Amino acid sequence: MDEFFDLPTLIVIAVAVFVLFRLRSVLGTRTGNERPPLERRKPAEAAASEETVVPIRPRGAGNPELNDELRTRKIEAEIEQASKNNPELAEGLRAVAGADNTFTPKSFLEGAKQAYEMIVTAFATGDRQTLKNLLEKDVFDGFQRAIADREAAGQTVDFTFVGLPKTEIFEAEYDKKNVMLTVRFHAEVVSATRDKDGNLVEGNADQVQTIADEWTFARNPKSRDPNWKVVTTSQLD
């Protein structure tokens, strides 16, 4: 018994008791009611964190003057790009933009490209309804006569629209009633016209050809109808 409680053993026991006591005082004891770590933030820290959240809103929202200024800058930049140092064209584009607050050169040109593809494809396939929606009456009548003549001769057209490698606004004006823009299209297509017996009359079914057209689009800026219609067409050499 005396050997068991010798001096070295007593020292080791004392040190162990001391260490356990220090651990308890530092770590504490778990009671099962502790809050998760995220809940232990001080209220002040949470409030400071919330104050750093920045609400996101569109630039210029709620400020009409700033919106007008941004639109003016955007349109002016597009006019400079579209006019290509042509002061007369730039002046015409500004007049159109002033009369029609929905107009921007970039969006108009994208719409004109889509309309061009739809019209030349509709003409090749004889789709009169699409043409009627996109062409002014006199122009539509001319397209319809050409389709009728082709059908009367028993001709058909094999047509594939390839793309528009070059499109540019050539003229722009506002005549106090309509805004009008003339666009030059350089298109790549595959087109072959055949007679009723399938013989090739015009074009080439195996070769891409380039065609160049100049079309004028117009609309009344005071009208509720947002669509532009083609009022003149001509083929460039």
C-alpha contacts under 8 A as a table, 3 or more apart, distances in Angstrom:
res1	aa1	res2	aa2	distance
1	M	4	F	5.12
1	M	5	F	6.68
2	D	5	F	5.35
2	D	6	D	6.38
3	E	6	D	5.26
4	F	9	T	7.43
5	F	9	T	6.10
5	F	10	L	6.21
6	D	9	T	5.60
6	D	10	L	6.43
7	L	10	L	5.17
7	L	11	I	6.33
8	P	11	I	5.11
8	P	12	V	6.37
9	T	12	V	5.19
9	T	13	I	6.27
10	L	13	I	5.16
10	L	14	A	6.17
11	I	14	A	5.12
11	I	15	V	6.26
12	V	15	V	5.19
12	V	16	A	6.25
13	I	16	A	5.14
13	I	17	V	6.21
14	A	17	V	5.20
14	A	18	F	6.22
15	V	18	F	5.07
15	V	19	V	6.23
16	A	19	V	5.17
16	A	20	L	6.22
17	V	20	L	5.24
17	V	21	F	6.19
18	F	21	F	5.16
18	F	22	R	6.32
19	V	22	R	5.15
19	V	23	L	6.23
20	L	23	L	5.15
20	L	24	R	6.20
21	F	24	R	5.20
21	F	25	S	6.32
22	R	25	S	5.13
22	R	26	V	6.22
23	L	26	V	5.19
23	L	27	L	5.84
23	L	28	G	7.61
24	R	27	L	5.37
24	R	28	G	5.02
24	R	29	T	6.89
25	S	28	G	5.52
30	R	33	N	7.73
30	R	34	E	7.21
31	T	34	E	6.95
35	R	39	E	6.02
35	R	40	R	6.76
36	P	39	E	5.53
36	P	40	R	6.98
37	P	40	R	5.42
37	P	41	R	7.77
38	L	41	R	6.24
41	R	45	E	6.34
41	R	46	A	6.56
42	K	45	E	5.27
42	K	46	A	6.48
43	P	46	A	5.13
43	P	47	A	6.17
44	A	47	A	5.12
44	A	48	A	6.13
45	E	48	A	5.10
45	E	49	S	6.20
46	A	49	S	5.07
46	A	50	E	6.28
47	A	50	E	5.12
47	A	51	E	6.26
48	A	51	E	5.18
48	A	52	T	6.75
49	S	52	T	5.47
49	S	53	V	7.39
50	E	53	V	5.65
51	E	54	V	7.92
57	R	61	A	6.89
58	P	61	A	5.31
60	G	63	N	5.28
60	G	64	P	7.35
60	G	66	L	5.42
60	G	67	N	5.54
61	A	64	P	7.61
61	A	67	N	7.42
63	N	66	L	5.45
63	N	67	N	6.35
64	P	67	N	4.96
64	P	68	D	6.10
65	E	68	D	5.16
65	E	69	E	6.21
66	L	69	E	4.98
66	L	70	L	6.18
67	N	70	L	5.18
67	N	71	R	6.18
68	D	71	R	5.12
68	D	72	T	6.09
69	E	72	T	5.10
69	E	73	R	6.27
70	L	73	R	5.18
70	L	74	K	6.14
71	R	74	K	5.06
71	R	75	I	6.11
72	T	75	I	5.28
72	T	76	E	6.03
73	R	76	E	5.15
73	R	77	A	6.17
74	K	77	A	5.28
74	K	78	E	6.35
75	I	78	E	5.02
75	I	79	I	6.03
75	I	97	A	7.91
75	I	104	T	5.94
75	I	105	P	7.31
76	E	79	I	4.99
76	E	80	E	6.23
76	E	94	R	7.98
77	A	80	E	5.24
77	A	81	Q	6.39
78	E	81	Q	5.06
78	E	82	A	6.03
78	E	104	T	7.39
78	E	105	P	6.09
78	E	106	K	6.59
79	I	82	A	5.08
79	I	83	S	5.80
79	I	90	A	6.00
79	I	93	L	6.58
79	I	94	R	7.49
79	I	105	P	6.50
80	E	83	S	5.40
80	E	84	K	6.30
80	E	85	N	6.98
80	E	90	A	6.85
81	Q	84	K	5.66
82	A	90	A	7.88
82	A	105	P	6.95
82	A	168	E	7.34
82	A	169	I	6.78
83	S	86	N	5.19
83	S	87	P	7.21
83	S	89	L	5.55
83	S	90	A	5.24
83	S	169	I	7.61
85	N	90	A	7.86
86	N	89	L	5.45
86	N	90	A	6.21
87	P	90	A	4.97
87	P	91	E	6.07
88	E	91	E	5.14
88	E	92	G	6.31
89	L	92	G	5.04
89	L	93	L	6.18
89	L	170	F	7.28
89	L	171	E	5.79
89	L	172	A	6.11
90	A	93	L	5.13
90	A	94	R	6.25
91	E	94	R	5.17
91	E	95	A	6.32
92	G	95	A	5.05
92	G	96	V	6.30
92	G	171	E	7.26
92	G	172	A	4.67
92	G	173	E	4.76
92	G	174	Y	7.21
93	L	96	V	5.06
93	L	97	A	6.11
93	L	105	P	7.64
93	L	172	A	5.53
93	L	173	E	6.88
94	R	97	A	5.03
94	R	98	G	6.01
95	A	98	G	5.06
95	A	99	A	6.28
95	A	173	E	6.61
95	A	174	Y	6.12
96	V	99	A	5.19
96	V	100	D	5.98
96	V	103	F	7.38
96	V	172	A	7.11
96	V	173	E	6.22
96	V	174	Y	5.67
96	V	179	V	5.79
96	V	180	M	7.76
97	A	100	D	5.15
97	A	101	N	6.00
97	A	102	T	7.67
97	A	103	F	5.53
97	A	104	T	6.81
98	G	101	N	6.49
99	A	174	Y	7.48
99	A	179	V	7.59
99	A	221	P	6.47
100	D	103	F	5.59
100	D	179	V	7.83
100	D	221	P	5.17
100	D	222	K	7.91
103	F	107	S	7.42
103	F	108	F	6.78
104	T	107	S	5.54
104	T	108	F	6.07
105	P	108	F	5.19
105	P	109	L	6.09
106	K	109	L	5.29
106	K	110	E	6.34
107	S	110	E	5.17
107	S	111	G	6.25
108	F	111	G	5.12
108	F	112	A	6.09
109	L	112	A	4.92
109	L	113	K	6.21
109	L	167	T	7.92
109	L	168	E	7.65
109	L	169	I	7.47
110	E	113	K	5.23
110	E	114	Q	6.51
111	G	114	Q	5.18
111	G	115	A	6.16
112	A	115	A	5.00
112	A	116	Y	6.04
112	A	183	V	7.98
113	K	116	Y	5.13
113	K	117	E	6.38
113	K	164	L	7.70
113	K	167	T	7.66
114	Q	117	E	5.33
114	Q	118	M	6.24
115	A	118	M	5.09
115	A	119	I	6.03
115	A	134	L	7.34
116	Y	119	I	5.19
116	Y	120	V	6.20
117	E	120	V	5.53
117	E	121	T	6.04
117	E	161	F	7.02
118	M	121	T	5.28
118	M	122	A	5.93
118	M	130	T	7.68
119	I	122	A	5.01
119	I	123	F	6.04
119	I	130	T	7.25
119	I	131	L	6.02
119	I	134	L	7.41
120	V	123	F	5.09
120	V	124	A	6.26
121	T	124	A	5.17
121	T	125	T	6.28
121	T	159	F	7.20
121	T	160	T	7.72
121	T	161	F	7.10
122	A	125	T	5.16
122	A	126	G	5.72
122	A	127	D	4.65
122	A	128	R	7.06
122	A	130	T	6.48
122	A	131	L	6.51
123	F	126	G	5.09
123	F	127	D	6.25
123	F	128	R	7.51
123	F	131	L	7.29
123	F	143	F	7.09
123	F	147	I	7.13
124	A	127	D	7.85
124	A	157	V	5.85
124	A	158	D	7.60
124	A	159	F	6.43
125	T	157	V	6.89
125	T	159	F	7.87
126	G	147	I	6.09
127	D	130	T	5.84
127	D	131	L	6.65
128	R	131	L	5.07
128	R	132	K	6.05
128	R	144	Q	6.94
129	Q	132	K	5.05
129	Q	133	N	6.41
130	T	133	N	5.29
130	T	134	L	6.53
131	L	134	L	5.27
131	L	135	L	5.76
131	L	140	F	6.47
132	K	135	L	5.52
132	K	136	E	7.51
132	K	137	K	7.48
132	K	140	F	6.02
133	N	229	K	7.93
134	L	228	W	7.40
134	L	229	K	5.16
134	L	230	V	6.47
135	L	139	V	5.96
135	L	140	F	5.34
135	L	229	K	5.11
135	L	230	V	4.80
135	L	231	V	6.61
136	E	139	V	5.47
136	E	140	F	6.01
136	E	229	K	5.72
136	E	230	V	5.72
136	E	231	V	5.22
137	K	140	F	4.98
137	K	141	D	6.07
138	D	141	D	5.14
138	D	142	G	6.45
138	D	231	V	7.67
139	V	142	G	5.17
139	V	143	F	6.40
139	V	230	V	7.41
139	V	231	V	6.30
139	V	232	T	6.54
139	V	233	T	7.63
140	F	143	F	5.12
140	F	144	Q	6.00
141	D	144	Q	5.04
141	D	145	R	6.19
142	G	145	R	5.29
142	G	146	A	6.47
143	F	146	A	5.21
143	F	147	I	6.31
144	Q	147	I	5.07
144	Q	148	A	6.10
145	R	148	A	5.01
145	R	149	D	6.10
146	A	149	D	5.15
146	A	150	R	6.20
147	I	150	R	5.09
147	I	151	E	6.15
148	A	151	E	5.09
148	A	152	A	6.04
149	D	152	A	5.08
149	D	153	A	6.30
150	R	153	A	5.24
150	R	154	G	6.41
150	R	155	Q	5.34
150	R	156	T	7.32
151	E	154	G	4.98
151	E	155	Q	5.73
151	E	156	T	7.33
152	A	155	Q	7.60
153	A	195	D	7.37
153	A	196	K	7.54
154	G	195	D	5.93
154	G	196	K	4.79
155	Q	193	T	6.67
155	Q	194	R	5.44
155	Q	195	D	4.36
155	Q	196	K	5.51
156	T	193	T	5.73
156	T	194	R	5.42
156	T	195	D	6.57
156	T	196	K	7.48
157	V	191	S	6.81
157	V	192	A	5.62
157	V	193	T	4.40
157	V	194	R	6.30
158	D	190	V	7.82
158	D	191	S	5.63
158	D	192	A	5.15
158	D	193	T	6.39
158	D	194	R	7.97
158	D	205	A	7.14
159	F	189	V	7.29
159	F	190	V	5.66
159	F	191	S	4.52
159	F	192	A	6.58
160	T	189	V	5.75
160	T	190	V	5.05
160	T	191	S	6.49
161	F	188	E	6.73
161	F	189	V	4.68
161	F	190	V	6.53
162	V	187	A	7.59
162	V	188	E	5.25
162	V	189	V	5.03
162	V	190	V	7.17
162	V	208	V	7.88
163	G	187	A	5.86
163	G	188	E	5.30
163	G	189	V	7.09
164	L	167	T	6.72
164	L	185	F	7.08
164	L	186	H	5.91
164	L	187	A	4.49
164	L	188	E	6.20
165	P	186	H	6.39
165	P	187	A	6.44
165	P	188	E	7.45
166	K	185	F	6.34
166	K	186	H	5.21
166	K	187	A	7.25
167	T	183	V	7.08
167	T	184	R	5.76
167	T	185	F	4.75
167	T	186	H	6.17
168	E	183	V	5.69
168	E	184	R	5.47
168	E	185	F	6.90
169	I	172	A	7.60
169	I	181	L	6.94
169	I	182	T	5.98
169	I	183	V	4.46
169	I	184	R	6.40
170	F	181	L	7.48
170	F	182	T	5.41
170	F	183	V	5.34
170	F	184	R	6.37
171	E	181	L	5.60
171	E	182	T	4.94
171	E	183	V	7.15
172	A	179	V	7.64
172	A	180	M	5.75
172	A	181	L	4.41
172	A	182	T	6.39
173	E	179	V	5.92
173	E	180	M	5.42
173	E	181	L	6.59
174	Y	177	K	7.05
174	Y	178	N	5.87
174	Y	179	V	4.43
174	Y	180	M	6.27
175	D	178	N	5.81
175	D	179	V	6.67
176	K	179	V	7.82
177	K	220	N	6.20
177	K	221	P	7.76
178	N	218	A	6.30
178	N	219	R	5.42
178	N	220	N	4.48
178	N	221	P	6.52
179	V	218	A	5.59
179	V	219	R	5.71
179	V	220	N	6.34
179	V	221	P	6.79
180	M	216	T	6.64
180	M	217	F	5.58
180	M	218	A	4.38
180	M	219	R	6.88
181	L	216	T	5.53
181	L	217	F	5.34
181	L	218	A	6.55
182	T	214	E	6.76
182	T	215	W	5.55
182	T	216	T	4.08
182	T	217	F	6.25
183	V	214	E	5.66
183	V	215	W	5.44
183	V	216	T	6.22
183	V	217	F	7.86
184	R	212	A	7.14
184	R	213	D	5.77
184	R	214	E	4.49
184	R	215	W	6.56
185	F	211	I	8.00
185	F	212	A	5.55
185	F	213	D	5.24
185	F	214	E	6.32
185	F	215	W	7.97
186	H	210	T	6.77
186	H	211	I	5.83
186	H	212	A	4.52
186	H	213	D	6.71
187	A	210	T	5.55
187	A	211	I	5.32
187	A	212	A	6.31
188	E	208	V	6.29
188	E	209	Q	5.62
188	E	210	T	4.56
188	E	211	I	6.45
189	V	208	V	5.53
189	V	209	Q	5.54
189	V	210	T	6.45
189	V	211	I	7.60
190	V	203	G	7.87
190	V	204	N	6.89
190	V	205	A	6.10
190	V	206	D	7.23
190	V	207	Q	6.15
190	V	208	V	4.86
190	V	209	Q	6.15
191	S	203	G	5.50
191	S	204	N	5.98
191	S	205	A	5.87
191	S	208	V	7.93
191	S	209	Q	7.89
192	A	200	L	6.80
192	A	201	V	7.49
192	A	202	E	5.76
192	A	203	G	4.39
192	A	204	N	4.96
192	A	205	A	5.06
193	T	200	L	5.98
193	T	201	V	5.39
193	T	202	E	5.02
193	T	203	G	6.27
194	R	197	D	7.55
194	R	198	G	5.17
194	R	199	N	5.17
194	R	200	L	4.49
194	R	201	V	5.14
194	R	202	E	7.10
195	D	198	G	5.24
195	D	199	N	5.42
195	D	200	L	6.66
195	D	201	V	6.38
196	K	199	N	7.45
200	L	203	G	7.53
200	L	204	N	7.88
204	N	207	Q	5.57
204	N	208	V	7.83
211	I	235	Q	7.98
211	I	236	L	8.00
212	A	235	Q	6.06
212	A	236	L	5.26
212	A	237	D	7.18
213	D	233	T	7.17
213	D	234	S	5.79
213	D	235	Q	4.40
213	D	236	L	5.31
214	E	233	T	5.90
214	E	234	S	5.30
214	E	235	Q	6.14
214	E	236	L	6.65
215	W	230	V	6.69
215	W	231	V	7.59
215	W	232	T	5.65
215	W	233	T	4.48
215	W	234	S	6.42
216	T	230	V	5.67
216	T	231	V	5.72
216	T	232	T	5.24
216	T	233	T	6.61
217	F	228	W	5.93
217	F	229	K	5.35
217	F	230	V	4.45
217	F	231	V	5.85
217	F	232	T	7.52
218	A	228	W	5.44
218	A	229	K	5.59
218	A	230	V	6.49
218	A	231	V	6.58
219	R	223	S	7.87
219	R	226	P	7.80
219	R	227	N	6.99
219	R	228	W	5.11
219	R	229	K	6.64
220	N	223	S	5.37
223	S	226	P	7.28
230	V	233	T	7.42
